[in-house]
């Protein structure tokens, strides 16, 4: 099982994203996303409790703590995690701001260290969900506790940004390269304008990409065992802002490791 460190190389950001299942919008203006069903959340939590998933967690804890993690305990709740939708970036009519990426479940080692198991749809797995990777820390659990009532947790992976996404807009909770003040509310149309400015010219098929840029790659990757669910790693070149922030992010993101499936 390979290992991917969340870090920046000079001039580039690592964007981890996947198009798993887009929740239907409640209104025509693409202002909202629907949460997964209770059955899906329960199936994801059950997937995190399998022996295979626990082995992923133990491997993560050993890499971080360099020792035996002892008994692993799991939270009995799943946290839906949404990722920035490329169709929202380009203002496609009816496109929600976020699409479901995974359901996160926190694991705790005997020493108190935290890790996050991410479950995604897998038609070949019992219950239809399986754990594809494990990340150190519990950002998803910690940040979800700060959501407004009715909001969902949205990740903008290109800046390692985490948002409270509601029907009316977003509130930045945390980011390695914050593009707006943490805690500040941004209306949905304003956020769409922001991400359009940041990424619209770097999408697949753009002149930037045809000219050799790495682009904004977010695509479903098929697995040998069944339909989609695994994550696709993409890179985005931000220019001078990323170059200035690269050293800081390399230090910050080495604290969180991914054990991919």
N, C-alpha and C positions, 0 to 999 in steps of 0.2 A: 504494500500500500504506500503510494507515494505521498509526498508532503509538499504543500504549497504555502509559502509564507506570504502574508498580506503586507506587501511593501511597495514602494515606488522605486523604479529605476529613473535616472535623470530624464526629465521631460516626459514621463509617461505615468499613467495611473493604472492600477490593476482593477478592472471592473468585473465582478463576479455576478452574473445575472442569468436567469433562465425564464423562458416563457412556459409556464406550467398550465395554468388555467385562468382565464380572464373572467372575473365575476361580472355579471350583468349590471349595467348602470341603472340606477333607480330613476334617473331623469334623463331627458334627451341631451342635456348639455355636458355629458361625460363627467358629471360632478362627483361620481361615487362609485364604489366597488362593493360587491356583496361578499360577506364572509363565507368561509366554507361551512358545510353543514356540521351539525353536532356529531353525526356519524363519521364524517371525515376526520374531525379532530380526534375523536376517540380512537379511530383506526391508526392515526399517526402516533398517538401516545402509546398504543400497544406495540407499534413497530419499534419504538424507542426502547422498549423493554425486552426485545428479543436478545438472545445470546450473541448474535452477530453484531447488533448495534452496541451492546455493552462492551464487546471486544474493541470496537472502534474507539469508544470512550476511554478505555484503559490505555490504549496505545497513545491517545492524545495526552493523557495525564502523565504517562511515562516520559514523553518527549518534553513536556513542560517542566515537570518536577524531577525527572531523572531518577524515579524510584517507583516502588510498587504502590499504586493508589489505594490498595485495600478494597473494602466493600464500596460498591457504587450504588448510590440511591438516586431515584428519579422523581421529579415533580410529577404530580398527577394531572397536569394541565398542559395544553398545547397552545402556542402563541402563533397565530397566522402572521407571516411575514410577506409583505408585498414589495415588489421592486418597480422601479421607474419604467413606464411603458413607452417604447419608442414611438408608437402611434400617437401618444399624448404629446411627445416632443414635437411632432410635425403637425399638431393640431388636426388630426384626422377626426372628422365628425363622429361623435358617439364613443370615442376612445376614452376609457377611464384613465386616471393619472397613474394608477398602480395596477399590477397584475400579480396574482398569487405566485410566490416563489417556493415557499416551503412552510411547514409547521414546525416550530422550534420547541424542544423539550430540554429543560435544564437537568444536567447530571452533576452530582456532588461526590467527590472522593472522600475517603475516610479522614483525610487531612483537612477537609473543608474547601479544597480547590473546586472551581466550577468549570464546566464545559457545556456546550450547547450541541445537542443532536438535532440535525435537520432532516425531517422526513418529507418525502415527495411522493406523488402518485406513481405506482408501479403495478401494472395489471398482472404481473407474474407473481407478485408477493401475496401471501395470505392477508386478507383484509384490504388489499389494493394499495398499500403504502409501504415504503421501506426507507431506512435511513441511508442517505447517500454520502454524508460527510459529517464531521464533528469539528467544531471550532472551540478553541479555548475561551474561557470567560463566559459571562452570561449577559451580554449586552441586550439581547432581545428581551429577556425577562425583566431586567432592570429598567429599560426604557419603556416597556409596555406599561409599567406601573405609573408612568407619568402621562399617559394618554387621557385626553378629554373623554367624557362619556360619549360613546358612539363612534369614536375615532378608531382608525387602524394604524398599524406600524408600517411605515413606508421607508424603504432603503433606496438611496441614490448612490449606488456603489462606486461611481466614478470619483466621488469625493469622500467616500466612506461616511456619507451623510445619513442621518436617521431623522425621520419626520413623524409628527402626529398629523395624519391625513384625515380630515373631516369633510363633510359635504360642502363646506364653505371655503376651505383652504387648508394650508399647511402651517405647522409651527416647527421650526428647526429645533431638535432636541440635542443633537450632537453631530459634529463633523470634524474630520481631520483637515479639510480645506473649506471652512465655512464660507459660503457665498452670501449669506445674510446673517444678521445677529441671532445668536442662540436665544430662543424664547420669543422671538418676534413672529407675529402672525402675518402670513402672506396670503391674500385672496387667491383662489384657484387660477383665475386668469393671469394674475401676476406671476404665479409660479410657472405656469405654462410658458409665459414669455421668457422667464429666466432660463429654463432648461432648453428652450428653443435656441436662445442665443448661445448657450454653451455647447450644444450637441447636434443641432440640426444639420450643420455642414459636415459632420463626421459620420453620418449614417452610411450603411452599405449602399454602394452605387454613387456616392458623392464624388465630386472632383477631387476632394481631399484624399479619399480612399484610393481612387484611380491613380492619383499622383504618388502613391506609395505610403500614405498615412495608414495607421493601424485601424482607425475608425472606431465606430460604436457598434460592436458586434454583440447581438443578443439573439440567439437562435436556439431552437429545440434540438437537443442532441439525442438521437435514438440509442437505446441500449440493446444489447444482444438478448436480454431476458424479457423484453417487452417494450411497450410505448414509453414515451418520454418521462423525464423526471430528473435526470442528472443535470448538473450545472455546467454552463459554458463559460470559459474564462475569456474575457475580451480586454483589449487595451485601448485607452484613449489618450491622445497627446493633447495636453491643454495649453502648451506654450509657456510663456514666461511665468505665469502664476504657479504652474506645477513645478517648474524648475526651481523656483524659490522655495517651494514647500517640500521638495523631494527629500532633503536630508532629515527634516522633522518626521516625515511619514515613515521613512525607513526605520527610524528608532521606535516610533509608536506602534507600527503594525507588526513588528517582530514579536510583540507580546501576545499576538493572537495567531494561532496556527490552524490550518485546515488539514484534516485527514480525509482525502477524497476516497470515494468508493473504488 
